[in-house]
Amino acid sequence: MSESSSAVSRRSPLRRLLDLLGTERRLIARGIGFQALQAITFIPFTAGVGLFVDHILLPRRGWEWMLGYAVANLLWWPVHSWFTVKAYACSQMLVRITVARLRRLVVDQMQRLSINFFTRQGAGALSNKVTVDMSRIEAFLGNVANSLVVSLSVALGTLAYLLFLNPLLALLSLVLVPVQLGVVKAMHHRLHAMNRKLQQAGEGFSEKIVEFIAGMRLTKSFGNEELVAARLGQAIENLRTSGYEASIATRWMLMWLQMANQYMPVVVWCVGGWMHLQGEVTLGQLVAFTGLLGFVQAGFNAFVQAYEQWLPARPAMEAILGIIDSGEVERFAQPRRPVRLRGEIRLEEVSYHYPGAERPALDRISLEIPAGQRIGIVGETGAGKSTFVDVVLGFYPPGSGWITWDGLGLDVIGGAQLRRATAIMSQDAFLWNDTIRENIRFG
C-alpha cells in the first residue's frame, strides 16, 4: 500500500464518504445555489404573517387587503416550488452518483481480492455489506443532501432575519443548543457500539440465511430441519435484541433533545410577551418570531436526524471500507510476459494452512505432473483434494514451498493467464441466473 493510499485509509469513515461527494464540485455548487434560493423564497411565507397582523389585521383593513395578501402568497408559491424541485434534482443526482461510485469501488476491489478473503468472510456477510450496508449509506446521504442541507440553509437564513427582528430573542432561542450538543456527545460512543453490534448481527443473519437456502436439499435429506431452524432462530434473536437495544438508546437521546426543543418556544413566548407588554415588540413581530423560530429548530432537528441515520451508516461504511482497504489482494494477478503453457506442473515441499485451522490442509507435498498426463487424486472428505486444486490454480498461495508451471512461477505467468489456460469442472455446480446458452458461453 502506498503512502498516499495509507493516508486515505486513516481518515474517518465520514471524511472518506464526504470526499466521494466532493468529487462533484460543480454539481454541489449548483445544488447549494438552488437550496439557498429555496430557503430565501420560503421565508416570506412565515415572515409575512407578522406584516399581516400589524398592518392588515390590527388596523382593521378592508377585505381587499386580505385578498391581496392571499393572492400574493399564491403567486409566490410557484417561484419557491421551482427552486425546490431544482435543489432536489441536484441532491438526488449527487447522492446517486456517489453511491454508484462507491459500489463500483467495492466491485472493482472484490475482483482483485484473493479467494482467501472470500473464504474467510463468507458469502452471507459480504452480501450484507454490499446490499444492506450500502442501503444505509445511501439513506444517510439522501438525508444529508435532501433534508439537512436544505433545513440548515433555511435555519441560517431565518436566524439572520430573527437577529434583525429582535437580537435578544434570537440569542435567547439558541441558549439550549450547547446543552443539546453535549447530550449528543455524551451518548455518542455508547450508540456507536450498539449500532456496530447491530451491523455485525445483520452480517451473521445474512450468513446463516445464505447457508439455510443453499443447504436446503442437504437439510431435508438428513431430516435436520429443526436443528437448522434453531441455528437460524438464534441469529434472528441476536438481530432482534441488537436492533431493539440500539433503537431504545437512540430514542432516549432524541427525547432529551426534543424536550429542549419543546421548551424553548415557551421561554420565547414568556420573554417576548413581557417585552410586548412593555411596548418593545409588536404583537405581529412576536407572532412572526415564534413562527420563524420553528425553522431554526427544524435546522437543528435535521442535524439530529442526520446524526441518527449516521449511527447505523457509520458501521456500514466501516464494513464497506474493510473491503476497499483490504490488503488481501491476489498476488501476481497479471502476467509479466505472455506465455503459452504446455501443462507441466511441479510442486516442491508445498504446504498450506487455512487461517484458524489446527492442522495444515496440505503438508509438504512434492509432485511432478508431465504435460498431457492424466492423474487422479483420491482421498476421504477433508483430505485436501480441493485445496490441492486451488493451490495449483493459484487461488491460495502456498505457506511454504513453491509451484512451477512449465518451469515458470506464478510471478511470471500471472493468475489471469494461468486460469485462461485451464478448465475447471467443480464438484459444486454453479449457474448464473441467465440462459443455458449464456452459462455455456461463460466457460
C-alpha positions as CSV (number, residue, x, y, z in Angstrom):
1,M,0.0,0.0,0.0
2,S,1.4,3.4,-1.0
3,E,1.8,6.3,1.5
4,S,-1.0,8.2,-0.2
5,S,-3.4,5.3,0.0
6,S,-2.4,4.6,3.6
7,A,-3.1,8.3,4.5
8,V,-6.5,8.0,2.9
9,S,-7.3,4.8,4.8
10,R,-6.5,6.6,8.1
11,R,-9.3,9.1,7.5
12,S,-12.5,8.8,9.3
13,P,-15.4,7.0,7.6
14,L,-17.4,10.2,7.4
15,R,-14.5,12.1,5.9
16,R,-14.0,9.5,3.2
17,L,-17.7,9.5,2.4
18,L,-17.7,13.2,2.1
19,D,-14.6,13.0,-0.1
20,L,-16.6,10.9,-2.5
21,L,-19.3,13.5,-2.5
22,G,-16.7,16.3,-3.0
23,T,-15.6,15.0,-6.4
24,E,-18.8,16.5,-8.0
25,R,-17.9,20.1,-7.1
26,R,-19.9,21.7,-9.9
27,L,-23.0,19.8,-9.0
28,I,-22.6,20.6,-5.4
29,A,-22.2,24.3,-6.2
30,R,-25.4,24.2,-8.3
31,G,-27.2,22.4,-5.5
32,I,-26.1,24.8,-2.8
33,G,-27.2,27.7,-5.0
34,F,-30.7,26.3,-5.6
35,Q,-31.0,25.3,-1.9
36,A,-30.1,28.8,-0.8
37,L,-32.7,30.3,-3.1
38,Q,-35.2,27.7,-1.9
39,A,-34.6,28.9,1.7
40,I,-34.8,32.6,0.8
41,T,-38.0,32.2,-1.1
42,F,-39.7,30.3,1.8
43,I,-39.0,32.8,4.5
44,P,-41.6,35.4,3.2
45,F,-44.5,32.9,3.8
46,T,-43.9,33.0,7.6
47,A,-42.4,36.4,7.9
48,G,-45.4,37.8,6.1
49,V,-47.7,36.7,9.0
50,G,-46.2,39.5,11.1
51,L,-46.9,42.1,8.4
52,F,-50.5,40.7,8.1
53,V,-51.1,41.0,11.9
54,D,-49.6,44.5,12.3
55,H,-50.6,46.2,9.0
56,I,-53.8,44.4,8.0
57,L,-55.5,42.6,10.9
58,L,-55.0,45.1,13.8
59,P,-55.6,48.2,11.8
60,R,-58.9,46.5,10.6
61,R,-58.1,47.0,6.9
62,G,-60.7,46.0,4.3
63,W,-61.3,42.6,2.7
64,E,-59.3,43.7,-0.4
65,W,-56.1,43.9,1.7
66,M,-56.7,40.4,2.9
67,L,-57.4,39.2,-0.6
68,G,-54.2,40.8,-1.8
69,Y,-52.3,39.1,0.9
70,A,-53.8,35.7,-0.1
71,V,-53.1,36.2,-3.8
72,A,-49.5,37.3,-3.1
73,N,-48.9,34.1,-1.2
74,L,-50.5,32.1,-4.0
75,L,-48.4,33.8,-6.8
76,W,-45.2,33.4,-4.8
77,W,-45.6,29.6,-4.3
78,P,-44.6,28.6,-7.9
79,V,-41.4,30.6,-7.6
80,H,-40.5,28.7,-4.4
81,S,-41.6,25.4,-5.9
82,W,-39.3,25.8,-9.0
83,F,-36.2,26.4,-6.8
84,T,-37.3,23.5,-4.5
85,V,-37.5,21.0,-7.4
86,K,-34.2,22.1,-8.9
87,A,-32.5,21.8,-5.5
88,Y,-34.0,18.3,-5.0
89,A,-32.9,17.2,-8.5
90,C,-29.3,18.3,-7.8
91,S,-29.2,16.5,-4.5
92,Q,-30.7,13.3,-5.9
93,M,-28.2,13.3,-8.8
94,L,-25.3,13.9,-6.3
95,V,-26.4,11.0,-4.0
96,R,-26.9,8.5,-6.8
97,I,-23.6,9.4,-8.5
98,T,-21.8,9.0,-5.1
99,V,-23.4,5.7,-4.2
100,A,-22.8,4.3,-7.7
101,R,-19.1,5.3,-7.5
102,L,-18.9,3.6,-4.1
103,R,-20.5,0.4,-5.5
104,R,-18.0,0.4,-8.4
105,L,-15.1,0.8,-5.9
106,V,-16.3,-2.2,-4.0
107,V,-16.9,-4.3,-7.1
108,D,-13.5,-3.4,-8.6
109,Q,-11.7,-4.2,-5.3
110,M,-13.6,-7.5,-4.9
111,Q,-12.3,-8.6,-8.4
112,R,-8.8,-8.0,-7.1
113,L,-9.1,-9.8,-3.8
114,S,-7.9,-13.3,-3.2
115,I,-10.1,-16.4,-2.7
116,N,-8.8,-16.4,0.9
117,F,-10.7,-13.2,1.5
118,F,-14.0,-14.6,0.3
119,T,-13.5,-17.9,2.2
120,R,-12.8,-16.1,5.4
121,Q,-15.6,-13.5,5.1
122,G,-18.4,-15.8,3.8
123,A,-21.0,-15.1,1.1
124,G,-23.7,-14.0,3.6
125,A,-21.6,-11.4,5.4
126,L,-20.3,-10.0,2.1
127,S,-23.8,-9.8,0.5
128,N,-24.9,-8.0,3.6
129,K,-22.1,-5.4,3.2
130,V,-22.9,-4.7,-0.5
131,T,-26.7,-4.6,-0.1
132,V,-27.9,-3.7,3.4
133,D,-24.9,-1.7,4.5
134,M,-24.9,0.2,1.1
135,S,-28.6,1.0,1.6
136,R,-27.9,2.5,5.0
137,I,-25.2,4.7,3.5
138,E,-27.5,5.7,0.7
139,A,-30.2,6.6,3.2
140,F,-27.8,8.8,5.2
141,L,-26.5,10.6,2.0
142,G,-30.1,11.2,0.9
143,N,-30.9,12.7,4.3
144,V,-27.8,15.0,4.2
145,A,-28.4,16.1,0.6
146,N,-32.2,16.4,0.7
147,S,-33.0,17.4,4.3
148,L,-30.0,18.5,6.3
149,V,-28.6,21.0,3.8
150,V,-32.0,22.5,3.0
151,S,-33.0,22.7,6.6
152,L,-29.7,24.3,7.6
153,S,-29.9,26.8,4.8
154,V,-33.4,27.8,5.9
155,A,-32.4,27.9,9.5
156,L,-29.4,30.1,8.9
157,G,-31.4,32.5,6.6
158,T,-34.2,32.6,9.2
159,L,-31.7,33.2,12.1
160,A,-30.2,36.1,10.2
161,Y,-33.7,37.6,9.9
162,L,-34.5,36.9,13.5
163,L,-31.3,38.7,14.6
164,F,-32.5,41.7,12.6
165,L,-36.0,41.4,14.0
166,N,-35.0,41.1,17.7
167,P,-31.4,40.3,18.6
168,L,-32.3,39.5,22.3
169,L,-35.0,36.9,21.5
170,A,-32.8,35.4,18.7
171,L,-29.9,34.8,21.1
172,L,-32.2,33.5,23.8
173,S,-33.6,30.9,21.3
174,L,-30.1,29.5,20.9
175,V,-29.2,29.2,24.6
176,L,-30.0,25.4,24.8
177,V,-28.1,24.4,21.7
178,P,-24.8,23.7,23.6
179,V,-26.8,21.6,26.0
180,Q,-28.2,19.5,23.2
181,L,-24.8,19.1,21.5
182,G,-23.5,17.9,24.9
183,V,-26.2,15.2,25.1
184,V,-25.2,14.0,21.6
185,K,-21.5,13.9,22.5
186,A,-22.1,12.1,25.8
187,M,-24.1,9.3,24.2
188,H,-22.0,9.0,21.0
189,H,-19.7,6.2,22.0
190,R,-22.4,4.0,23.5
191,L,-24.7,4.5,20.5
192,H,-21.9,3.7,18.1
193,A,-21.0,0.5,19.9
194,M,-24.7,-0.6,19.8
195,N,-25.1,0.1,16.1
196,R,-21.8,-1.7,15.4
197,K,-23.2,-4.7,17.3
198,L,-26.4,-4.4,15.2
199,Q,-24.4,-4.4,11.9
200,Q,-22.5,-7.5,13.0
201,A,-25.7,-9.2,13.9
202,G,-27.1,-8.4,10.4
203,E,-24.0,-9.9,8.9
204,G,-24.4,-13.0,11.0
205,F,-28.1,-13.4,10.0
206,S,-27.2,-12.9,6.3
207,E,-24.5,-15.6,6.5
208,K,-27.0,-18.0,8.2
209,I,-29.8,-17.4,5.7
210,V,-27.5,-17.9,2.7
211,E,-26.4,-21.3,4.2
212,F,-30.0,-22.1,5.0
213,I,-31.1,-21.6,1.4
214,A,-28.0,-23.2,-0.2
215,G,-28.2,-26.3,2.1
216,M,-31.9,-26.9,1.9
217,R,-31.5,-30.1,-0.1
218,L,-28.9,-31.5,2.3
219,T,-31.0,-30.4,5.3
220,K,-34.1,-32.2,4.1
221,S,-32.0,-35.3,3.1
222,F,-30.9,-35.8,6.7
223,G,-34.2,-34.6,8.2
224,N,-32.4,-31.9,10.2
225,E,-34.9,-29.1,9.6
226,E,-35.3,-28.5,13.4
227,L,-31.6,-28.3,14.0
228,V,-31.0,-25.8,11.1
229,A,-34.1,-23.8,12.1
230,A,-32.7,-23.5,15.7
231,R,-29.4,-22.1,14.4
232,L,-31.2,-19.6,12.2
233,G,-33.5,-18.7,15.0
234,Q,-30.6,-17.8,17.2
235,A,-29.3,-15.4,14.5
236,I,-32.8,-13.9,14.2
237,E,-32.9,-13.4,18.0
238,N,-29.5,-11.7,18.0
239,L,-30.6,-9.4,15.3
240,R,-33.8,-8.6,17.2
241,T,-32.2,-7.8,20.5
242,S,-29.4,-5.8,19.0
243,G,-31.9,-3.7,17.0
244,Y,-34.1,-3.2,20.0
245,E,-31.3,-2.0,22.3
246,A,-29.9,0.4,19.7
247,S,-33.3,1.9,18.9
248,I,-34.3,2.4,22.6
249,A,-31.0,4.1,23.4
250,T,-31.3,6.3,20.3
251,R,-34.9,7.2,21.3
252,W,-33.8,8.3,24.8
253,M,-31.2,10.7,23.2
254,L,-33.9,12.1,20.9
255,M,-36.3,12.6,23.8
256,W,-33.8,14.7,25.7
257,L,-33.2,16.8,22.6
258,Q,-36.9,17.1,21.9
259,M,-37.5,18.3,25.5
260,A,-35.2,21.3,24.9
261,N,-36.8,22.0,21.5
262,Q,-40.3,21.9,23.0
263,Y,-39.4,24.1,26.0
264,M,-37.6,26.8,24.0
265,P,-40.8,28.3,22.4
266,V,-42.3,28.5,25.9
267,V,-39.4,30.7,27.1
268,V,-39.5,32.8,23.9
269,W,-43.3,33.4,24.4
270,C,-42.9,34.4,28.0
271,V,-40.0,36.7,27.5
272,G,-41.4,38.1,24.2
273,G,-44.8,38.5,25.9
274,W,-43.3,40.6,28.6
275,M,-41.4,42.7,26.0
276,H,-44.8,43.2,24.2
277,L,-46.4,44.4,27.4
278,Q,-43.5,46.8,27.8
279,G,-44.1,48.1,24.2
280,E,-40.7,46.8,23.0
281,V,-42.1,44.5,20.3
282,T,-45.4,44.5,18.4
283,L,-47.8,41.5,18.5
284,G,-47.2,40.9,14.8
285,Q,-43.4,40.8,15.4
286,L,-43.9,38.3,18.3
287,V,-46.2,36.1,16.2
288,A,-43.8,36.1,13.3
289,F,-40.8,35.5,15.5
290,T,-42.3,32.4,17.2
291,G,-43.4,31.1,13.8
292,L,-39.9,31.6,12.2
293,L,-38.3,30.1,15.3
294,G,-39.7,26.7,14.2
295,F,-37.4,26.9,11.1
296,V,-34.3,27.4,13.2
297,Q,-35.4,24.5,15.4
298,A,-36.0,22.4,12.2
299,G,-32.4,23.0,11.2
300,F,-31.2,21.5,14.4
301,N,-33.7,18.7,14.2
302,A,-32.4,17.9,10.7
303,F,-28.9,17.8,12.1
304,V,-30.1,15.3,14.8
305,Q,-31.9,13.2,12.2
306,A,-28.8,13.1,10.1
307,Y,-26.8,12.0,13.2
308,E,-29.4,9.4,14.0
309,Q,-29.0,8.0,10.4
310,W,-25.3,8.2,10.7
311,L,-25.3,5.9,13.7
312,P,-26.2,2.8,11.6
313,A,-24.5,4.2,8.5
314,R,-21.1,4.5,10.2
315,P,-20.5,0.8,11.0
316,A,-21.9,0.1,7.5
317,M,-19.3,2.5,6.0
318,E,-16.6,0.9,8.1
319,A,-17.6,-2.5,6.8
320,I,-17.5,-1.3,3.2
321,L,-14.1,0.3,3.8
322,G,-13.0,-3.1,5.2
323,I,-13.4,-4.4,1.6
324,I,-11.9,-1.4,-0.2
325,D,-8.9,-1.2,2.1
326,S,-8.3,-4.9,2.4
327,G,-4.7,-5.9,1.8
328,E,-5.7,-9.5,0.8
329,V,-5.2,-8.6,-2.9
330,E,-4.4,-11.5,-5.1
331,R,-0.6,-11.6,-5.8
332,F,0.7,-11.8,-9.4
333,A,-2.7,-11.4,-10.9
334,Q,-1.3,-10.0,-14.2
335,P,1.4,-11.8,-16.3
336,R,4.9,-10.4,-16.5
337,R,5.0,-11.6,-20.2
338,P,2.8,-13.7,-22.5
339,V,3.3,-17.5,-22.1
340,R,1.9,-20.4,-24.0
341,L,1.5,-23.1,-21.3
342,R,2.0,-26.8,-22.2
343,G,0.8,-28.1,-18.9
344,E,3.8,-29.4,-16.9
345,I,3.3,-28.8,-13.2
346,R,5.8,-29.3,-10.4
347,L,5.3,-28.9,-6.6
348,E,8.2,-28.8,-4.2
349,E,7.5,-29.2,-0.5
350,V,4.2,-27.3,-0.8
351,S,2.2,-26.7,2.4
352,Y,-0.9,-24.8,3.0
353,H,-2.7,-23.9,6.3
354,Y,-6.2,-22.4,6.4
355,P,-6.4,-19.4,8.8
356,G,-7.5,-20.6,12.2
357,A,-7.2,-24.3,11.4
358,E,-5.3,-26.6,13.8
359,R,-3.8,-28.8,11.1
360,P,-2.4,-28.0,7.6
361,A,-4.6,-28.9,4.7
362,L,-1.5,-29.7,2.6
363,D,1.7,-30.8,4.3
364,R,5.0,-30.7,2.3
365,I,3.6,-32.0,-0.9
366,S,6.1,-32.8,-3.7
367,L,4.8,-33.9,-7.1
368,E,5.7,-33.6,-10.7
369,I,2.9,-33.9,-13.4
370,P,4.2,-34.1,-17.0
371,A,2.3,-32.2,-19.7
372,G,-0.5,-34.2,-21.1
373,Q,-0.6,-36.8,-18.3
374,R,-3.9,-37.7,-16.7
375,I,-3.8,-38.2,-12.9
376,G,-6.4,-38.9,-10.2
377,I,-6.2,-37.8,-6.6
378,V,-8.1,-40.0,-4.2
379,G,-8.9,-39.3,-0.6
380,E,-11.6,-39.1,2.1
381,T,-13.6,-35.9,2.7
382,G,-11.4,-33.2,4.1
383,A,-8.1,-34.8,2.9
384,G,-7.2,-31.7,0.9
385,K,-8.1,-32.6,-2.7
386,S,-10.0,-29.4,-3.4
387,T,-7.3,-27.4,-1.6
388,F,-4.7,-29.0,-3.8
389,V,-6.5,-27.9,-6.9
390,D,-7.0,-24.4,-5.5
391,V,-3.3,-24.1,-4.7
392,V,-2.3,-25.4,-8.2
393,L,-4.5,-22.8,-9.8
394,G,-3.0,-20.1,-7.7
395,F,-6.1,-19.3,-5.7
396,Y,-4.3,-20.0,-2.4
397,P,-0.6,-19.0,-2.1
398,P,1.5,-21.9,-0.5
399,G,2.5,-21.2,3.0
400,S,5.9,-22.9,2.2
401,G,7.4,-24.5,-0.8
402,W,6.9,-23.5,-4.4
403,I,5.0,-24.4,-7.6
404,T,6.1,-24.0,-11.2
405,W,4.1,-24.4,-14.5
406,D,6.4,-25.3,-17.4
407,G,9.3,-24.2,-15.1
408,L,7.8,-20.7,-14.5
409,G,6.5,-19.3,-11.3
410,L,3.2,-17.5,-10.8
411,D,5.0,-14.2,-10.7
412,V,5.9,-14.6,-14.3
413,I,2.7,-16.3,-15.6
414,G,0.2,-14.4,-13.6
415,G,-3.0,-15.8,-12.2
416,A,-5.2,-14.5,-15.0
417,Q,-3.1,-16.1,-17.8
418,L,-2.8,-19.4,-15.8
419,R,-6.6,-19.7,-15.4
420,R,-7.3,-18.8,-19.0
421,A,-5.2,-21.9,-19.9
422,T,-7.2,-24.2,-17.6
423,A,-10.7,-25.6,-17.4
424,I,-12.4,-26.5,-14.2
425,M,-15.4,-28.8,-13.6
426,S,-16.2,-28.1,-9.9
427,Q,-17.9,-30.5,-7.7
428,D,-20.2,-27.6,-6.6
429,A,-22.3,-26.8,-9.6
430,F,-22.9,-23.1,-10.1
431,L,-25.2,-21.5,-12.7
432,W,-25.6,-17.8,-13.4
433,N,-29.2,-16.5,-13.3
434,D,-29.3,-16.5,-17.1
435,T,-30.0,-18.7,-20.1
436,I,-28.2,-22.1,-20.6
437,R,-26.5,-20.6,-23.7
438,E,-25.0,-17.7,-21.6
439,N,-23.8,-20.1,-18.9
440,I,-22.1,-22.3,-21.5
441,R,-20.6,-19.3,-23.2
442,F,-19.2,-18.1,-19.9
443,G,-16.9,-21.1,-19.7
